[in-house]
Amino acid sequence: MTRKTSLAPVPDNDNLDASLLERLVRAVENLTVEIDAEIRTYSPADAARHLGKTENWVTEQIQLGTIPFTRIGKTPRLTAQHIRWVIENGEVMPHKFSPRPLAA
């Protein structure tokens, strides 16, 4: 049983504009990079580099349950969202009665 489609014929490679093809390739590569960044996970060592901490600190916080993480099998991993959470929730604002004024 053959299937009939109404697709237009594919043009020869000789007829394609080189700059158009190059732009298309770049667009597809950019989509791939965005998808990879969204689903990428980081080991405690990689996350520590992003946070400016030691791998041991990240591992201890995971074991204590004080930072978010996910497990892939038995291995703890952090996503970009988890790393952002650690950065945002570690922020400490000065108290309004602080004796020292903020530097300008």
Secondary structure, 3 states (H helix, E strand, C coil): CCCCCCCCCCCCHHHCCHHHHHHHHHHHHHHHHHHHHHHCEECHHHHHHHHCCCHHHHHHHHHHCCCCCEEECCEEEEEHHHHHHHHHHCCCCCCCCCCCCCCC
